[in-house]
């Protein structure tokens, strides 16, 4: 077979998607990145939790055997840039059994907080690996050496997988000094010298306190983390008032409803403080909050000032996106399988991209039909996203077909979808026609926010880029790729470990 024949045949569909429509398989690296960056192991429209778990296990094991170096880098990327936890931890557990050298290099970059350690050890046990052997114990010891009183109080909840005390019992770390010895003993539930642990002592006193005044005194004296306080006592309005001012930005976002119901935000001073935190651009950047979290909070609260703050927060989150040159077509899949988080994040992404193009773009919604979203550069992202609803089936070729019919020339096409076509003409077929008849140089970006493995464009198409994930770095990647940035797999491969 000639080279031309091979290339032609490779571009024919070689798989079927979840709806049975012709599809393509992407490279193992791309499939792995997609799974790491989108698979939360919760039920989806087309696959249940067990199916997704089995698929993830298969990919982790395949990469550990065939491409362990890329796997190690991908785990770091998914945890640090993609804001994902469970899949990188799952992969780390698999990697520990095949390449302990690479495992050691990336452990501290993937296991970043005590709850990561707890979930990692639980996954390891679930894989039948027990305590994981010497290589695992060495890394666990290094992590435990950095445990602070704050972490001990915030993350040592017993009853959910491995606690920090369980990890200490497993790894048997040697304490560096008397304070660390006391902390390890406390975490193990043993008698300890609390005089060396002022925060821990304050927490134990809090548990014994009878009045709100006494509780507040120990909270303030020990600078106790809100999560430890709410786990130890049922806070009154007075106590919520006390812990409000030390809650992290993400915690404020998650607890807006609780703070409203408790009456804490009826105090204008408290409300002003929360609003100020939500629109603090530096705090938002450090908090690393997935954009759809704002959409969820926006849907749940009705207080006008809070809704205004959330609108501003999302716009600020995407304010530092690089500018995109040329004319852009943005297509958002609103079919029934996108209902829920997929549509929330997709709507936010699409509107953020539209705003960044300074009006040099069109934004269409599609199911089996195509409609103009009629976006505004002035209205907030969240306000506009709230008006977008799921409906109908999926024809991924429909928006490109409309571009072709209108002979509208664009420099890049960005389609946000779960790729599950179930009617009409395939996206890739229409894309090839568009390149032939309107613009041969058009770049296409497929933003896939679902963990289904089959794709709608073959990997041999060098003008189409696949982008995976739910974090705002997805949009940064697109903006840079427009200006010649490499593929997502190339970016991951270049990571130093």
NUNULUM-807201 format. One record per residue (C-alpha): residue in three letters; x negated, y negated, z. Coordinates in steps of 0.25 Angstrom, whole numbers, padded with zeros to 4 digits. Layout:
<pts>
<'ALA',<X,Y,Z>> ...
</pts>
This chain:
<pts>
<'UNK',<0000,0000,0000>> <'UNK',<-0006,-0014,-0004>> <'UNK',<-0008,-0025,0006>> <'UNK',<0004,-0033,0000>> <'UNK',<0013,-0021,0001>> <'UNK',<0009,-0018,0016>> <'UNK',<0012,-0033,0019>> <'UNK',<0025,-0033,0012>> <'UNK',<0030,-0020,0019>> <'UNK',<0025,-0025,0033>> <'UNK',<0035,-0037,0032>> <'UNK',<0047,-0028,0030>> <'UNK',<0055,-0026,0043>> <'UNK',<0049,-0014,0051>> <'UNK',<0058,-0014,0063>> <'UNK',<0072,-0016,0068>> <'UNK',<0076,-0027,0078>> <'UNK',<0086,-0024,0090>> <'UNK',<0098,-0027,0080>> <'UNK',<0093,-0017,0070>> <'UNK',<0088,-0028,0060>> <'UNK',<0075,-0027,0052>> <'UNK',<0063,-0032,0060>> <'UNK',<0048,-0032,0061>> <'UNK',<0038,-0028,0072>> <'UNK',<0028,-0038,0076>> <'UNK',<0014,-0034,0081>> <'UNK',<0012,-0027,0094>> <'UNK',<0006,-0040,0100>> <'UNK',<0018,-0048,0096>> <'UNK',<0027,-0038,0101>> <'UNK',<0020,-0038,0114>> <'UNK',<0020,-0053,0116>> <'UNK',<0035,-0053,0113>> <'UNK',<0038,-0043,0124>> <'UNK',<0029,-0050,0134>> <'UNK',<0035,-0064,0131>> <'UNK',<0050,-0061,0130>> <'UNK',<0052,-0047,0137>> <'UNK',<0057,-0050,0151>> <'UNK',<0062,-0036,0152>> <'UNK',<0077,-0040,0154>> <'UNK',<0088,-0036,0146>> <'UNK',<0090,-0042,0132>> <'UNK',<0101,-0042,0121>> <'UNK',<0095,-0031,0114>> <'UNK',<0086,-0023,0124>> <'UNK',<0088,-0019,0139>> <'UNK',<0078,-0020,0150>> <'UNK',<0073,-0006,0148>> <'UNK',<0071,-0007,0133>> <'UNK',<0063,-0020,0135>> <'UNK',<0055,-0013,0146>> <'UNK',<0051,-0001,0138>> <'UNK',<0048,-0010,0126>> <'UNK',<0039,-0018,0135>> <'UNK',<0032,-0006,0141>> <'UNK',<0029,-0001,0127>> <'UNK',<0023,-0014,0122>> <'UNK',<0014,-0016,0134>> <'UNK',<0009,-0001,0133>> <'UNK',<0006,-0003,0118>> <'UNK',<-0002,-0016,0120>> <'UNK',<-0010,-0011,0132>> <'UNK',<-0015,0001,0123>> <'UNK',<-0016,-0006,0110>> <'UNK',<-0019,-0021,0113>> <'UNK',<-0022,-0023,0128>> <'UNK',<-0030,-0036,0126>> <'UNK',<-0019,-0043,0118>> <'UNK',<-0009,-0037,0129>> <'UNK',<-0017,-0043,0140>> <'UNK',<-0017,-0057,0134>> <'UNK',<-0002,-0056,0131>> <'UNK',<0001,-0053,0145>> <'UNK',<-0006,-0066,0149>> <'UNK',<0001,-0074,0139>> <'UNK',<0015,-0069,0142>> <'UNK',<0013,-0071,0157>> <'UNK',<0006,-0085,0156>> <'UNK',<0012,-0091,0143>> <'UNK',<0025,-0083,0142>> <'UNK',<0029,-0084,0156>> <'UNK',<0033,-0069,0156>> <'UNK',<0030,-0060,0168>> <'UNK',<0035,-0046,0168>> <'UNK',<0030,-0042,0154>> <'UNK',<0016,-0047,0156>> <'UNK',<0016,-0040,0170>> <'UNK',<0021,-0027,0163>> <'UNK',<0010,-0028,0153>> <'UNK',<0000,-0031,0163>> <'UNK',<0004,-0018,0171>> <'UNK',<0002,-0010,0158>> <'UNK',<-0011,-0016,0154>> <'UNK',<-0017,-0013,0168>> <'UNK',<-0016,0002,0164>> <'UNK',<-0023,0001,0151>> <'UNK',<-0033,-0010,0152>> <'UNK',<-0036,-0014,0166>> <'UNK',<-0047,-0024,0161>> <'UNK',<-0037,-0032,0153>> <'UNK',<-0027,-0031,0164>> <'UNK',<-0037,-0037,0174>> <'UNK',<-0040,-0049,0165>> <'UNK',<-0025,-0053,0164>> <'UNK',<-0019,-0048,0177>> <'UNK',<-0020,-0062,0184>> <'UNK',<-0015,-0069,0172>> <'UNK',<-0002,-0060,0171>> <'UNK',<0000,-0058,0186>> <'UNK',<0001,-0073,0190>> <'UNK',<0010,-0072,0203>> <'UNK',<0013,-0062,0213>> <'UNK',<0027,-0058,0207>> <'UNK',<0019,-0055,0194>> <'UNK',<0010,-0045,0203>> <'UNK',<0023,-0039,0209>> <'UNK',<0029,-0036,0195>> <'UNK',<0016,-0031,0190>> <'UNK',<0014,-0021,0201>> <'UNK',<0029,-0017,0200>> <'UNK',<0027,-0015,0185>> <'UNK',<0014,-0007,0187>> <'UNK',<0021,0002,0196>> <'UNK',<0033,0004,0187>> <'UNK',<0023,0008,0176>> <'UNK',<0019,0020,0185>> <'UNK',<0005,0013,0188>> <'UNK',<0006,0012,0203>> <'UNK',<-0003,0002,0208>> <'UNK',<-0011,0001,0195>> <'UNK',<-0024,0005,0199>> <'UNK',<-0037,-0002,0202>> <'UNK',<-0037,-0013,0191>> <'UNK',<-0023,-0017,0195>> <'UNK',<-0026,-0017,0210>> <'UNK',<-0038,-0026,0207>> <'UNK',<-0030,-0037,0200>> <'UNK',<-0019,-0036,0210>> <'UNK',<-0030,-0039,0221>> <'UNK',<-0035,-0051,0214>> <'UNK',<-0021,-0056,0213>> <'UNK',<-0018,-0054,0227>> <'UNK',<-0030,-0061,0231>> <'UNK',<-0023,-0074,0226>> <'UNK',<-0010,-0072,0234>> <'UNK',<-0007,-0084,0242>> <'UNK',<0003,-0086,0253>> <'UNK',<0012,-0094,0244>> <'UNK',<0012,-0082,0234>> <'UNK',<0014,-0072,0246>> <'UNK',<0027,-0079,0250>> <'UNK',<0032,-0082,0236>> <'UNK',<0030,-0068,0230>> <'UNK',<0030,-0058,0240>> <'UNK',<0044,-0054,0240>> <'UNK',<0046,-0039,0243>> <'UNK',<0056,-0030,0237>> <'UNK',<0053,-0034,0222>> <'UNK',<0042,-0025,0217>> <'UNK',<0028,-0027,0223>> <'UNK',<0027,-0038,0233>> <'UNK',<0013,-0044,0236>> <'UNK',<0012,-0036,0248>> <'UNK',<0014,-0023,0239>> <'UNK',<0003,-0028,0230>> <'UNK',<-0006,-0030,0242>> <'UNK',<-0003,-0016,0246>> <'UNK',<-0006,-0011,0232>> <'UNK',<-0019,-0018,0229>> <'UNK',<-0025,-0019,0244>> <'UNK',<-0032,-0032,0241>> <'UNK',<-0042,-0037,0251>> <'UNK',<-0039,-0050,0258>> <'UNK',<-0049,-0061,0256>> <'UNK',<-0047,-0067,0270>> <'UNK',<-0038,-0067,0282>> <'UNK',<-0027,-0076,0276>> <'UNK',<-0026,-0066,0264>> <'UNK',<-0026,-0054,0273>> <'UNK',<-0014,-0061,0281>> <'UNK',<-0007,-0063,0268>> <'UNK',<-0009,-0049,0263>> <'UNK',<-0004,-0044,0276>> <'UNK',<0008,-0053,0276>> <'UNK',<0012,-0048,0261>> <'UNK',<0010,-0034,0266>> <'UNK',<0021,-0036,0277>> <'UNK',<0010,-0034,0288>> <'UNK',<0007,-0043,0300>> <'UNK',<-0001,-0055,0295>> <'UNK',<-0008,-0067,0302>> <'UNK',<0002,-0078,0296>> <'UNK',<-0006,-0089,0303>> <'UNK',<-0015,-0087,0291>> <'UNK',<-0003,-0089,0281>> <'UNK',<0005,-0102,0284>> <'UNK',<0014,-0100,0272>> <'UNK',<0018,-0086,0276>> <'UNK',<0020,-0090,0290>> <'UNK',<0029,-0101,0286>> <'UNK',<0037,-0091,0278>> <'UNK',<0039,-0081,0290>> <'UNK',<0043,-0093,0298>> <'UNK',<0053,-0097,0288>> <'UNK',<0060,-0083,0288>> <'UNK',<0062,-0085,0303>> <'UNK',<0067,-0099,0303>> <'UNK',<0081,-0102,0306>> <'UNK',<0084,-0116,0302>> <'UNK',<0082,-0123,0289>> <'UNK',<0074,-0133,0295>> <'UNK',<0064,-0123,0300>> <'UNK',<0064,-0116,0287>> <'UNK',<0061,-0129,0280>> <'UNK',<0049,-0131,0290>> <'UNK',<0043,-0118,0286>> <'UNK',<0045,-0119,0272>> <'UNK',<0038,-0133,0271>> <'UNK',<0027,-0129,0281>> <'UNK',<0024,-0116,0273>> <'UNK',<0026,-0122,0259>> <'UNK',<0034,-0110,0257>> <'UNK',<0038,-0106,0242>> <'UNK',<0053,-0107,0239>> <'UNK',<0053,-0093,0234>> <'UNK',<0048,-0088,0247>> <'UNK',<0058,-0096,0255>> <'UNK',<0070,-0092,0247>> <'UNK',<0066,-0078,0248>> <'UNK',<0064,-0079,0264>> <'UNK',<0077,-0087,0267>> <'UNK',<0090,-0092,0261>> <'UNK',<0087,-0107,0259>> <'UNK',<0097,-0117,0264>> <'UNK',<0098,-0130,0256>> <'UNK',<0088,-0137,0266>> <'UNK',<0078,-0126,0263>> <'UNK',<0080,-0127,0248>> <'UNK',<0077,-0142,0250>> <'UNK',<0064,-0138,0256>> <'UNK',<0059,-0128,0246>> <'UNK',<0064,-0136,0234>> <'UNK',<0052,-0145,0233>> <'UNK',<0042,-0133,0232>> <'UNK',<0049,-0125,0222>> <'UNK',<0042,-0123,0209>> <'UNK',<0048,-0128,0196>> <'UNK',<0052,-0114,0191>> <'UNK',<0059,-0112,0205>> <'UNK',<0067,-0125,0204>> <'UNK',<0072,-0121,0190>> <'UNK',<0076,-0107,0195>> <'UNK',<0083,-0112,0208>> <'UNK',<0090,-0124,0202>> <'UNK',<0104,-0118,0204>> <'UNK',<0100,-0113,0218>> <'UNK',<0095,-0127,0222>> <'UNK',<0108,-0133,0216>> <'UNK',<0117,-0123,0224>> <'UNK',<0110,-0125,0237>> <'UNK',<0112,-0141,0236>> <'UNK',<0097,-0144,0236>> <'UNK',<0099,-0152,0223>> <'UNK',<0110,-0160,0228>> <'UNK',<0099,-0168,0234>> <'UNK',<0095,-0178,0224>> <'UNK',<0081,-0178,0229>> <'UNK',<0080,-0163,0227>> <'UNK',<0087,-0164,0213>> <'UNK',<0077,-0174,0208>> <'UNK',<0065,-0166,0213>> <'UNK',<0070,-0154,0205>> <'UNK',<0073,-0162,0193>> <'UNK',<0059,-0168,0194>> <'UNK',<0052,-0154,0195>> <'UNK',<0060,-0149,0183>> <'UNK',<0056,-0160,0174>> <'UNK',<0041,-0160,0179>> <'UNK',<0034,-0156,0166>> <'UNK',<0021,-0152,0173>> <'UNK',<0029,-0143,0183>> <'UNK',<0037,-0137,0171>> <'UNK',<0024,-0133,0164>> <'UNK',<0018,-0127,0177>> <'UNK',<0031,-0119,0180>> <'UNK',<0030,-0112,0167>> <'UNK',<0045,-0110,0166>> <'UNK',<0052,-0103,0154>> <'UNK',<0060,-0113,0146>> <'UNK',<0073,-0104,0147>> <'UNK',<0073,-0105,0162>> <'UNK',<0076,-0120,0161>> <'UNK',<0088,-0116,0152>> <'UNK',<0093,-0106,0162>> <'UNK',<0092,-0116,0173>> <'UNK',<0099,-0127,0164>> <'UNK',<0111,-0117,0162>> <'UNK',<0112,-0114,0177>> <'UNK',<0112,-0129,0183>> <'UNK',<0122,-0140,0181>> <'UNK',<0116,-0151,0189>> <'UNK',<0114,-0162,0178>> <'UNK',<0100,-0167,0183>> <'UNK',<0095,-0153,0184>> <'UNK',<0100,-0150,0169>> <'UNK',<0093,-0163,0165>> <'UNK',<0080,-0159,0171>> <'UNK',<0080,-0145,0165>> <'UNK',<0083,-0151,0151>> <'UNK',<0071,-0160,0153>> <'UNK',<0062,-0148,0159>> <'UNK',<0064,-0140,0146>> <'UNK',<0061,-0152,0137>> <'UNK',<0048,-0154,0146>> <'UNK',<0044,-0139,0145>> <'UNK',<0043,-0140,0130>> <'UNK',<0038,-0155,0129>> <'UNK',<0023,-0150,0127>> <'UNK',<0026,-0142,0115>> <'UNK',<0017,-0145,0104>> <'UNK',<0023,-0152,0092>> <'UNK',<0028,-0144,0080>> <'UNK',<0025,-0149,0066>> <'UNK',<0033,-0147,0054>> <'UNK',<0048,-0144,0053>> <'UNK',<0053,-0132,0062>> <'UNK',<0066,-0123,0061>> <'UNK',<0070,-0118,0074>> <'UNK',<0080,-0106,0075>> <'UNK',<0086,-0101,0088>> <'UNK',<0093,-0087,0088>> <'UNK',<0106,-0089,0096>> <'UNK',<0111,-0075,0093>> <'UNK',<0118,-0067,0104>> <'UNK',<0105,-0059,0108>> <'UNK',<0099,-0073,0112>> <'UNK',<0109,-0075,0123>> <'UNK',<0103,-0080,0136>> <'UNK',<0088,-0082,0139>> <'UNK',<0084,-0080,0124>> <'UNK',<0093,-0091,0119>> <'UNK',<0090,-0100,0131>> <'UNK',<0075,-0100,0128>> <'UNK',<0077,-0100,0113>> <'UNK',<0085,-0112,0114>> <'UNK',<0075,-0119,0123>> <'UNK',<0064,-0115,0113>> <'UNK',<0071,-0120,0101>> <'UNK',<0075,-0133,0106>> <'UNK',<0061,-0136,0112>> <'UNK',<0055,-0133,0098>> <'UNK',<0065,-0142,0091>> <'UNK',<0062,-0153,0100>> <'UNK',<0047,-0151,0098>> <'UNK',<0049,-0153,0083>> <'UNK',<0054,-0167,0085>> <'UNK',<0066,-0164,0076>> <'UNK',<0058,-0158,0064>> <'UNK',<0065,-0145,0066>> <'UNK',<0079,-0138,0065>> <'UNK',<0085,-0129,0076>> <'UNK',<0095,-0119,0071>> <'UNK',<0102,-0109,0080>> <'UNK',<0105,-0095,0073>> <'UNK',<0113,-0082,0075>> <'UNK',<0119,-0077,0062>> <'UNK',<0121,-0092,0059>> <'UNK',<0113,-0104,0060>> <'UNK',<0116,-0117,0066>> <'UNK',<0109,-0130,0069>> <'UNK',<0106,-0132,0084>> <'UNK',<0107,-0147,0082>> <'UNK',<0096,-0149,0092>> <'UNK',<0092,-0162,0098>> <'UNK',<0078,-0168,0101>> <'UNK',<0084,-0176,0112>> <'UNK',<0093,-0167,0120>> <'UNK',<0086,-0157,0130>> <'UNK',<0082,-0143,0126>> <'UNK',<0091,-0137,0137>> <'UNK',<0103,-0145,0134>> <'UNK',<0102,-0141,0119>> <'UNK',<0099,-0126,0123>> <'UNK',<0111,-0125,0132>> <'UNK',<0120,-0127,0119>> <'UNK',<0114,-0115,0112>> <'UNK',<0122,-0102,0113>> <'UNK',<0120,-0088,0108>> <'UNK',<0129,-0081,0098>> <'UNK',<0130,-0071,0087>> <'UNK',<0120,-0062,0079>> <'UNK',<0106,-0065,0074>> <'UNK',<0102,-0068,0060>> <'UNK',<0087,-0073,0061>> <'UNK',<0087,-0076,0046>> <'UNK',<0098,-0086,0047>> <'UNK',<0091,-0099,0051>> <'UNK',<0080,-0096,0041>> <'UNK',<0090,-0093,0030>> <'UNK',<0097,-0107,0033>> <'UNK',<0083,-0114,0032>> <'UNK',<0081,-0107,0018>> <'UNK',<0095,-0111,0013>> <'UNK',<0093,-0125,0017>> <'UNK',<0078,-0125,0012>> <'UNK',<0074,-0132,0025>> <'UNK',<0059,-0132,0026>> <'UNK',<0053,-0130,0039>> <'UNK',<0039,-0127,0044>> <'UNK',<0042,-0117,0055>> <'UNK',<0054,-0109,0059>> <'UNK',<0055,-0105,0074>> <'UNK',<0066,-0095,0077>> <'UNK',<0069,-0091,0091>> <'UNK',<0076,-0078,0092>> <'UNK',<0076,-0063,0098>> <'UNK',<0075,-0059,0083>> <'UNK',<0086,-0049,0084>> <'UNK',<0093,-0051,0070>> <'UNK',<0106,-0044,0068>> <'UNK',<0111,-0050,0055>> <'UNK',<0108,-0058,0043>> <'UNK',<0094,-0060,0036>> <'UNK',<0081,-0058,0044>> <'UNK',<0073,-0070,0048>> <'UNK',<0060,-0065,0041>> <'UNK',<0067,-0063,0028>> <'UNK',<0073,-0077,0028>> <'UNK',<0059,-0083,0033>> <'UNK',<0052,-0077,0021>> <'UNK',<0063,-0083,0011>> <'UNK',<0061,-0096,0018>> <'UNK',<0046,-0096,0017>> <'UNK',<0048,-0092,0002>> <'UNK',<0058,-0103,-0002>> <'UNK',<0056,-0114,0008>> <'UNK',<0043,-0115,0016>> <'UNK',<0032,-0104,0015>> <'UNK',<0024,-0109,0026>> <'UNK',<0035,-0109,0037>> <'UNK',<0031,-0103,0050>> <'UNK',<0041,-0095,0058>> <'UNK',<0041,-0093,0073>> <'UNK',<0049,-0083,0079>> <'UNK',<0051,-0085,0094>> <'UNK',<0056,-0072,0100>> <'UNK',<0061,-0072,0114>> <'UNK',<0066,-0058,0115>> <'UNK',<0058,-0045,0117>> <'UNK',<0063,-0037,0105>> <'UNK',<0051,-0032,0098>> <'UNK',<0055,-0033,0083>> <'UNK',<0053,-0045,0075>> <'UNK',<0059,-0052,0063>> <'UNK',<0046,-0056,0056>> <'UNK',<0034,-0047,0053>> <'UNK',<0021,-0050,0059>> <'UNK',<0014,-0051,0046>> <'UNK',<0021,-0065,0044>> <'UNK',<0010,-0075,0047>> <'UNK',<0020,-0087,0047>> <'UNK',<0029,-0082,0058>> <'UNK',<0025,-0083,0072>> <'UNK',<0032,-0075,0083>> <'UNK',<0033,-0081,0097>> <'UNK',<0038,-0074,0110>> <'UNK',<0042,-0079,0123>> <'UNK',<0050,-0088,0132>> <'UNK',<0040,-0098,0137>> <'UNK',<0038,-0112,0131>> <'UNK',<0024,-0108,0126>> <'UNK',<0032,-0101,0115>> <'UNK',<0035,-0115,0109>> <'UNK',<0021,-0120,0111>> <'UNK',<0016,-0108,0103>> <'UNK',<0026,-0111,0091>> <'UNK',<0022,-0126,0091>> <'UNK',<0007,-0122,0090>> <'UNK',<0009,-0111,0080>> <'UNK',<0016,-0121,0071>> <'UNK',<0002,-0128,0071>> <'UNK',<-0006,-0115,0068>> <'UNK',<-0006,-0108,0081>> <'UNK',<-0008,-0092,0080>> <'UNK',<0002,-0082,0084>> <'UNK',<0007,-0079,0098>> <'UNK',<-0001,-0066,0098>> <'UNK',<-0014,-0073,0093>> <'UNK',<-0012,-0083,0104>> <'UNK',<-0011,-0072,0115>> <'UNK',<-0023,-0064,0108>> <'UNK',<-0031,-0077,0111>> <'UNK',<-0029,-0077,0126>> <'UNK',<-0041,-0075,0134>> <'UNK',<-0040,-0065,0146>> 
</pts>
